[in-house]
Amino acid sequence: MTQIGFVGLGKMGGNMVHRVRRDSEHEVVAFGRSERSIKEAVRHGATGASTLKEMVRQLQAPRIVWLMVPAGEATEENVQKLARLLDRGDTIVDGGNSKWTDDKRRAKELKRHGIDYVDVGVSGGVWGLEVGYCMMVGGPAKAVKRLAPILDVLAPPTNEQSAAAIGPRGWLHFGSAGAGHYVKMVHNGVEYGLMQAYAEGFDVFDKCEYELDNAKIAHLWGQGSVVRSWLCELAARAFEADGNELQTIEGYTEDSGEGRWTIADATAHDVPTPVITASLYARFRSRGDGEFADRVLAALRNQFGGHAVKSSPDGSPARQSSRATSAGRARGAR
């Protein structure tokens, strides 16, 4: 039996606590920002804690504390607080989407205090409670070995084809601090490209001459097609839930940083990533970030070739440039 503290009880963290308690005898001491999330964890069999200090006090040494909070300031703040509360031989696990270079720095800083640091890139989203989480792990071997019983419960069983290569459960230790999040970073970059390819394909269907049912196409592609995937299954669900035209959804897509980091590191190593780069730029454009460039292109075509330009719905540009000419304002060029 392994005991672990969990910090961060949102959609991912809360479900991970639930899975550990539901599927094993391991003990969980849970701490979250809201009293409601702590009560939910307790309902699933965890022991609740109202502060980080209280959580640490309830854990037996050598302690393991898993952070499942947003990357950046929230993770940094919690790591620093835990560093002051934990003892030599304890372990901090970062299960968020931290940048691998931050992992390397934190591991070095914590080592001075005798605290181990393990980074775990987690894939599986809100479905992980039922199907398990694919986990990419970095950190010292001894700390990962101590964490393994928890990883085994959180991960799904490995399929027969892959068991000989990676073992019986869907997680793998890749190396020293940062290795896990580095693999997860590239995983998310690849995810960007896959999602964009599906999006563009269904966009073609939306514009074509035929009346096509997108949900049925997505379902069909899951039946032995070379483009079958879990993302395709999720596309089918989305079209069934929100309609063939996805009428209730605004075409605005955020990014959490991993695509940018993948492209930056690829560039540093002279590795071309045109698909991942284009998919990231498509997300920028979905937010209207390319709107002014679109207007410049239209204006240039109008100037050199006399090509017609379309006015904005209200007859004026959506974003007025301080240097716009009166003629440009009249046209509402885009």
ABEGO torsion letter per residue (X at the ends): XBBBBBBEABAAAAAAAAAAAAABABBBBBBBABAAAAAAAAAAGBBBBABAAAAAAABBOBBBBBBBBBBEAAAAAAAAAAAAABBBGBBBBBABBBBAAAAAAAAAAAAAAGBBBBBBBBBGEAAAAAAEBBBBBBEBAAAAAAAAAAAAAABBBBBAAAAAAAEABBBBBAEBBGAAAAAAAAAAAAAAAAAAAAAAAAAAAAABABBBBAAAAAAAAABGBAABBAAAAAAAAAAAAAEAAGAABBBBBBBAGAAAAAAAAAAAAGBBBAAAAAAAAAAAAAAGAAAAAAAAAAAAAAAAAGBBBBBBAAGBBABBBAABBAAAAAAGBX
